[in-house]
Amino acid sequence: MNQKIIFQRIVNLREKKDWSQTKLAQKMGISKSTMSKIENGSRKLTAEELIKLSKVFDVTSDYILGLNDYPFESNRSIQYDLEILLNSNARIKYANQYILSEEEKKFFDGIISGHYALKKKEK
């Protein structure tokens, strides 16, 4: 298991939520300094912290650990964060046939982002 992937995924997930280390630490019930050490790799995650991170970000622990590139369990009926999915290393299928390329994922992310930016302006 590559420790660097774990720390990068935690930082990326936190930044996608636009959270500070302090906010994530509060959600985890740990100090900001502990969160900082986890993110910079000077302290390993405990099993309990891994479970909390999975719940806080609504992703699988396997994703955080770098065991797969798909952040969500395929058999759960939950609300997915499409932005995280489009920006992940996940292989995304469309119509159970086409695998989206990285360029296509960025393209669709841009379209969706633009759509919601316009909706926000209209309000």
C-alpha positions in Angstrom: 0.0 0.0 0.0 1.5 3.3 -1.1 1.3 5.8 1.9 1.7 8.8 -0.5 -1.5 7.9 -2.3 -3.4 7.8 1.0 -2.3 11.2 2.0 -2.9 12.7 -1.5 -6.4 11.3 -1.6 -7.2 12.7 1.8 -6.0 16.2 0.8 -7.8 16.0 -2.6 -11.1 14.9 -1.0 -10.8 17.7 1.6 -10.0 20.3 -1.0 -12.9 19.2 -3.2 -15.2 19.9 -0.3 -13.4 23.3 0.1 -12.6 22.5 3.8 -9.7 23.6 5.8 -7.6 21.1 7.8 -9.3 22.6 10.9 -12.8 21.9 9.6 -11.9 18.3 8.6 -10.2 17.8 12.0 -13.4 19.0 13.8 -15.5 16.6 11.7 -13.1 13.8 12.6 -12.9 14.7 16.3 -9.1 15.2 16.3 -6.8 18.2 16.6 -5.7 20.2 13.6 -2.1 19.3 14.3 -3.0 15.6 14.2 -4.8 16.2 10.9 -1.8 18.1 9.5 0.5 15.2 10.5 -1.9 12.7 8.7 -1.9 14.8 5.6 1.8 15.3 5.4 2.5 11.7 6.1 4.3 12.0 9.4 1.6 10.0 11.1 -0.2 7.0 9.9 -4.0 6.6 10.0 -5.6 4.4 12.6 -8.3 2.0 11.6 -10.8 4.2 13.5 -9.7 7.3 11.6 -9.9 5.6 8.3 -13.5 4.6 9.0 -14.3 8.2 10.1 -12.7 9.6 6.9 -14.7 7.2 4.8 -17.9 8.3 6.4 -17.1 12.0 6.4 -16.3 12.0 2.6 -18.8 9.2 1.8 -16.2 7.2 -0.1 -14.9 3.7 0.5 -11.9 3.0 2.7 -10.4 1.0 -0.3 -10.5 4.3 -2.3 -8.7 6.2 0.5 -6.1 3.4 0.9 -5.4 3.4 -2.9 -6.7 -0.2 -3.3 -9.0 1.0 -6.1 -9.7 4.1 -8.1 -13.5 4.1 -7.6 -14.5 6.2 -4.6 -18.0 4.7 -4.2 -19.4 1.2 -3.6 -21.2 0.1 -6.8 -23.9 -1.8 -5.0 -25.0 1.1 -2.7 -27.9 3.3 -3.6 -26.5 6.7 -2.4 -26.2 10.2 -3.6 -22.9 10.4 -5.5 -20.7 13.4 -5.8 -20.3 13.6 -9.6 -17.5 16.1 -9.4 -15.4 13.7 -7.3 -16.2 10.9 -9.6 -15.4 12.8 -12.8 -12.1 14.0 -11.2 -11.1 10.6 -9.9 -9.1 7.9 -11.6 -12.2 5.8 -11.9 -13.1 4.1 -15.1 -16.5 5.5 -15.9 -18.8 3.6 -18.2 -21.6 5.2 -20.2 -24.4 3.2 -21.5 -22.6 0.1 -20.2 -20.4 0.3 -23.2 -18.2 3.3 -23.5 -15.3 4.1 -21.1 -14.9 7.8 -20.8 -11.4 9.1 -21.5 -9.8 11.6 -19.1 -10.5 14.4 -21.7 -14.2 13.4 -21.9 -14.4 13.3 -18.1 -13.0 16.9 -18.0 -15.3 17.9 -20.8 -18.4 16.7 -18.9 -17.2 18.2 -15.7 -16.9 21.6 -17.5 -20.4 21.3 -18.9 -22.0 20.5 -15.6 -20.0 23.2 -13.7 -21.0 25.8 -16.3 -24.7 24.7 -16.0 -24.8 25.1 -12.3 -22.8 28.4 -12.4 -25.6 29.7 -14.7 -28.3 28.4 -12.5 -26.7 30.2 -9.5 -26.5 33.5 -11.4 -30.2 33.2 -12.3 -31.2 33.1 -8.7 
